């Protein structure tokens, strides 16, 4: 009898449905913060959870023979989904003010920058004392925290309700997840290269 490849991921073990369930649960909870248009956001978040599941299934089709790579990319998609759900209450509270568009622009630039520079993100976590990226990330993190402070002030000024502190906390959790998610794009071989001491 032929021995199974230890790197092969069987369909029953690909965790697509587990991640889908996780996304649906978190998405449903975040749909009611605030309660306005909750029905609409329940539909949107469930639809997005389905899209994330299809992306993970597609990743499984292409990488099912490489378990390490598959689960790394799977985790990346999972973190992106959770980050979106965490940040959505804050965006919903700001829409359609100018602060919504400013925060959205800053966040999209951050996401694009982190994905493009995923190798630098990985190096920043593997070698935190030997990376210019840490300084840039720190500066950008400062901008995000300033934006969060403005968001807090705006919500208080417009009396958006008691959910405001929760939305702010969830927003920062989402930002944190966005900042660590690109690490999952690096291959195990690349991580080992970065871990090697430099002289």
C-alpha positions as CSV (number, residue, x, y, z in Angstrom):
1,X,0.0,0.0,0.0
2,X,1.3,3.4,-1.0
3,X,2.2,5.7,1.9
4,X,0.4,9.0,1.9
5,X,2.5,12.2,1.3
6,X,2.8,13.9,4.7
7,X,2.7,17.3,2.9
8,X,-0.7,16.6,1.2
9,X,-3.8,18.3,2.7
10,X,-6.9,16.2,2.4
11,X,-10.2,18.1,1.8
12,X,-11.5,17.1,5.2
13,X,-8.4,18.7,6.8
14,X,-8.2,21.9,4.9
15,X,-10.1,24.0,7.5
16,X,-12.1,25.9,5.0
17,X,-15.4,25.3,6.7
18,X,-13.9,26.0,10.2
19,X,-12.6,29.3,9.0
20,X,-16.0,30.0,7.2
21,X,-17.8,29.4,10.5
22,X,-15.4,31.6,12.4
23,X,-15.9,34.4,9.8
24,X,-19.7,34.1,9.9
25,X,-19.8,34.2,13.8
26,X,-17.5,37.3,14.0
27,X,-19.2,38.9,11.0
28,X,-22.6,38.5,12.6
29,X,-21.5,39.9,16.0
30,X,-19.9,43.0,14.3
31,X,-23.0,43.5,12.2
32,X,-24.9,44.8,15.2
33,X,-22.3,47.4,16.2
34,X,-24.1,49.8,15.7
35,X,-27.5,48.3,15.3
36,X,-28.5,50.6,12.4
37,X,-28.8,48.8,9.1
38,X,-27.9,45.5,10.9
39,X,-29.8,43.4,8.5
40,X,-27.9,44.9,5.5
41,X,-24.6,44.2,7.2
42,X,-25.5,40.7,8.2
43,X,-26.0,40.0,4.5
44,X,-22.8,41.8,3.5
45,X,-20.7,40.0,6.1
46,X,-22.0,36.6,5.3
47,X,-21.4,37.2,1.6
48,X,-17.8,38.2,2.4
49,X,-17.3,35.2,4.6
50,X,-18.4,33.1,1.6
51,X,-16.0,34.9,-0.7
52,X,-13.1,34.3,1.8
53,X,-14.1,30.6,1.9
54,X,-14.0,30.4,-1.9
55,X,-10.6,32.0,-1.9
56,X,-9.3,29.5,0.7
57,X,-10.8,26.7,-1.3
58,X,-9.0,28.0,-4.4
59,X,-5.8,28.2,-2.5
60,X,-6.3,24.6,-1.4
61,X,-6.7,23.5,-5.0
62,X,-3.3,25.0,-5.9
63,X,-1.4,24.2,-2.8
64,X,-2.9,21.0,-1.3
65,X,0.4,19.2,-2.0
66,X,2.3,21.6,0.2
67,X,0.7,21.7,3.6
68,X,3.0,24.4,5.0
69,X,2.4,26.8,2.2
70,X,-1.3,26.1,2.1
71,X,-1.9,26.7,5.8
72,X,0.2,29.8,5.7
73,X,-1.8,31.4,2.9
74,X,-5.0,30.1,4.5
75,X,-4.1,31.9,7.7
76,X,-3.4,35.1,5.8
77,X,-6.9,35.1,4.3
78,X,-8.4,34.3,7.7
79,X,-6.6,37.2,9.4
80,X,-7.7,39.6,6.6
81,X,-11.3,38.5,7.1
82,X,-11.2,39.0,10.8
83,X,-9.5,42.3,10.5
84,X,-12.2,43.6,8.1
85,X,-15.0,42.5,10.5
86,X,-13.2,44.2,13.4
87,X,-12.8,47.5,11.6
88,X,-16.2,47.6,10.0
89,X,-18.1,49.1,13.0
90,X,-15.8,52.1,13.0
91,X,-16.1,52.7,9.3
92,X,-19.9,52.4,9.5
93,X,-20.0,54.9,12.3
94,X,-18.1,57.5,10.2
95,X,-20.0,57.0,6.9
96,X,-20.6,59.3,5.0
97,X,-18.4,61.9,6.7
98,X,-15.0,63.1,5.4
99,X,-13.4,61.1,8.2
100,X,-14.7,57.9,6.7
101,X,-12.9,58.6,3.4
102,X,-9.7,59.7,5.1
103,X,-9.6,56.7,7.3
104,X,-10.4,54.4,4.4
105,X,-7.7,55.9,2.3
106,X,-5.1,55.5,5.1
107,X,-6.1,51.9,5.8
108,X,-6.1,50.9,2.1
109,X,-2.6,52.4,1.7
110,X,-1.5,50.5,4.8
111,X,-2.9,47.2,3.5
112,X,-1.3,47.6,0.1
113,X,2.0,48.7,1.5
114,X,2.2,45.8,3.9
115,X,1.3,43.2,1.3
116,X,3.8,44.6,-1.2
117,X,6.5,44.7,1.5
118,X,5.6,41.4,3.1
119,X,9.2,40.3,3.0
120,X,10.2,43.4,5.0
121,X,7.3,42.8,7.4
122,X,8.6,39.2,8.0
123,X,12.2,40.5,8.5
124,X,10.9,43.1,11.0
125,X,9.4,40.4,13.2
126,X,12.3,37.9,12.7
127,X,15.0,40.5,13.2
128,X,13.3,43.5,15.0
129,X,16.6,45.2,15.8
130,X,17.9,45.0,12.2
131,X,15.2,46.5,10.0
132,X,14.4,49.9,8.6
133,X,10.9,48.7,8.1
134,X,10.3,48.8,11.9
135,X,10.8,52.5,11.9
136,X,8.5,53.1,9.0
137,X,5.9,50.8,10.5
138,X,6.2,52.7,13.8
139,X,5.6,56.0,12.0
140,X,2.6,54.6,10.2
141,X,1.3,53.1,13.4
142,X,1.5,56.6,14.9
143,X,-0.6,57.9,12.1
144,X,-3.1,55.2,12.6
145,X,-3.3,56.0,16.4
146,X,-3.8,59.7,15.6
147,X,-6.5,58.7,13.2
148,X,-8.1,56.6,15.9
149,X,-8.0,59.6,18.3
150,X,-9.7,61.7,15.7
151,X,-12.2,59.0,15.2
152,X,-12.9,58.8,19.0
153,X,-13.3,62.6,19.2
154,X,-15.7,62.6,16.2
155,X,-17.8,59.8,17.6
156,X,-18.1,61.6,20.9
157,X,-18.9,65.0,19.3
158,X,-21.6,63.5,17.1
159,X,-23.0,61.4,20.0
160,X,-22.8,58.1,18.1
161,X,-23.8,56.1,21.1
162,X,-22.2,53.8,23.7
163,X,-20.9,51.5,21.1
164,X,-18.1,54.1,20.2
165,X,-15.4,52.7,22.6
166,X,-16.1,49.2,21.4
167,X,-15.8,50.3,17.8
168,X,-12.5,52.0,18.5
169,X,-11.1,48.9,20.3
170,X,-12.2,46.6,17.5
171,X,-10.6,49.0,15.0
172,X,-7.2,48.8,16.7
173,X,-7.5,45.0,16.9
174,X,-8.2,45.0,13.2
175,X,-5.1,47.2,12.5
176,X,-2.9,44.8,14.5
177,X,-4.1,41.8,12.5
178,X,-3.5,43.6,9.3
179,X,0.1,44.4,10.4
180,X,0.9,40.7,11.2
181,X,-1.0,39.0,8.4
182,X,1.6,39.6,5.6
183,X,4.1,37.4,7.6
184,X,2.0,34.5,6.3
185,X,2.9,35.3,2.7
186,X,6.6,34.4,3.3
187,X,7.6,30.9,2.5
188,X,9.2,28.8,5.3
189,X,12.5,28.8,3.3
190,X,12.5,32.6,3.3
191,X,11.9,32.7,7.0
192,X,14.8,30.4,7.6
193,X,17.0,32.6,5.4
194,X,16.0,35.7,7.4
195,X,16.8,33.9,10.7
196,X,20.4,33.2,9.7
197,X,22.8,35.5,11.6
198,X,24.3,38.2,9.5
199,X,27.9,39.3,9.9
